Amino acid sequence: MDSPQALVNAAERSTVLPGGPMERFAGYGIMGVTFSSGYILALRRFAASSIGPAYNAVWLRDPAGKWSIFSTAAPEVSCARYFSGGIERAPVAAVSIHWKGPSSFTVRVEGPADLTWDVELSGTPITRLMSAMCSAVPEKVWRSSIFLSAMGLMAGPMLKAGKIGLTGKVPNRQSFHARPKQVWFVSSSRAVFDGQDLGTSAALPLQDRLGDFWIPQRGIFMIGSSMFEQLDPRHHIVAG
């Protein structure tokens, strides 16, 4: 398998959105890293979107359980469009990703917060098996909620990450489907937020979630796509 950096670069050059009527995004991200301090960090880089510009976003949960999403795009066309009902704030911020090598990168947030997050990725027999399985499944099968539910139930124990939700409802009440293509573990992660070192990577005593999206109990990096039910103000929470 090519390195994460090589596959990310290829995705950036020729990102293809899934077809269909749902709101669609393609790119990569860290599903979540939990820290001994009680903080959680997650990363989203969507190089293509069916509803707006490409954007970067960092999700942050503090030890009190309050979530923030820092994004380079406005809330109505980024992650807050689906998750604002479960978070405290969603400011626009400068969020950059700098790859330092084939499997390592640094994430920076500047503006309403100051974050430096260094990440190292690694592949294992389990992540390579998961990536091969994901690549072999036809695209139309990924649109099945039954298949995605079964895949999530299998992936959690395989990756030793607790519960994993690939389909369900987000806090703003839209349904979602996640379609991973390649998977790696976060083998090393160090972050400093507003001058505070967040500590070592460690599973939380109680696994957290936003709607039916569970934050894995170990760091997982994925390349893939996500799809969400089209926003309907009559039935969904509107970010803003």
GIMOWO-V554753 format. One record per backbone hydrogen bond with DSSP energy under -0.5 kcal/mol. CO is the residue of the C=O (numbers start at 0). NH is the residue of the N-H. E is the energy in kcal/mol with one decimal. If there is no record, write none. Layout:
# GIMOWO-V554753
co,nh,e
CO,NH,E
CO,NH,E
This chain:
# GIMOWO-V554753
co,nh,e
2,6,-2.2
3,7,-2.6
4,8,-2.7
5,9,-2.0
6,10,-2.2
7,11,-2.5
8,12,-1.7
9,13,-1.7
22,227,-2.7
23,49,-2.4
24,225,-2.3
25,46,-1.0
25,47,-1.6
26,223,-2.5
27,44,-2.9
28,30,-0.6
28,221,-2.8
29,42,-1.9
31,219,-0.6
32,40,-2.2
33,201,-2.2
34,37,-2.0
38,34,-2.6
39,60,-2.4
40,32,-2.9
41,58,-2.3
42,29,-1.0
43,56,-2.6
44,27,-2.6
44,46,-0.8
45,54,-1.9
47,25,-2.0
54,45,-2.4
55,71,-2.4
56,43,-2.7
57,69,-2.9
58,41,-2.0
59,67,-2.6
60,39,-1.9
61,64,-2.3
65,61,-2.4
66,87,-3.1
66,88,-1.0
67,59,-2.9
68,70,-0.6
69,57,-2.6
70,92,-2.4
73,76,-1.9
74,77,-1.2
74,80,-0.5
77,80,-2.0
78,81,-2.0
78,82,-1.6
79,83,-1.8
81,171,-2.2
82,85,-2.2
83,86,-1.2
88,68,-1.8
90,70,-1.8
92,94,-0.7
93,109,-2.4
95,107,-2.3
96,98,-0.5
97,105,-2.5
100,103,-0.8
101,4,-2.3
102,120,-3.2
103,99,-2.2
103,100,-1.5
104,118,-2.7
105,97,-2.8
106,116,-2.5
107,95,-2.4
108,114,-2.1
109,93,-2.2
113,193,-3.5
114,108,-2.1
115,191,-2.4
116,106,-2.9
117,189,-2.1
118,104,-2.0
119,186,-1.7
119,187,-1.6
121,184,-2.4
123,127,-2.6
124,128,-2.0
125,129,-2.6
126,130,-2.5
127,131,-2.2
128,132,-2.5
129,133,-2.6
130,134,-2.3
131,135,-1.3
132,136,-0.8
133,136,-0.7
137,140,-0.9
137,141,-1.1
138,141,-0.6
139,142,-0.9
140,143,-2.0
142,144,-0.6
143,147,-2.5
144,148,-2.4
145,149,-2.1
146,150,-2.8
147,151,-2.4
148,152,-2.0
149,153,-1.9
150,154,-2.9
151,155,-1.9
152,156,-0.7
153,157,-1.8
154,158,-2.8
155,159,-0.7
155,160,-2.1
160,216,-2.8
163,165,-0.6
165,177,-2.5
167,175,-2.0
168,211,-3.0
169,172,-2.4
171,236,-1.5
173,169,-2.5
174,228,-2.6
175,167,-1.3
176,226,-2.7
178,224,-1.8
181,222,-2.0
183,220,-2.7
184,121,-2.3
184,186,-0.9
187,119,-2.6
189,117,-3.0
190,197,-2.6
191,115,-2.0
191,193,-0.5
192,195,-2.2
194,196,-0.5
195,192,-2.7
197,36,-1.3
199,35,-2.9
207,214,-2.5
209,212,-2.0
211,213,-0.9
212,209,-2.7
213,215,-0.7
218,185,-2.2
219,30,-2.6
220,183,-2.3
221,28,-2.1
222,180,-3.1
222,181,-1.6
223,26,-2.6
224,178,-3.2
225,24,-2.5
226,176,-2.6
227,22,-2.9
231,234,-2.3
231,235,-2.5
236,238,-0.6
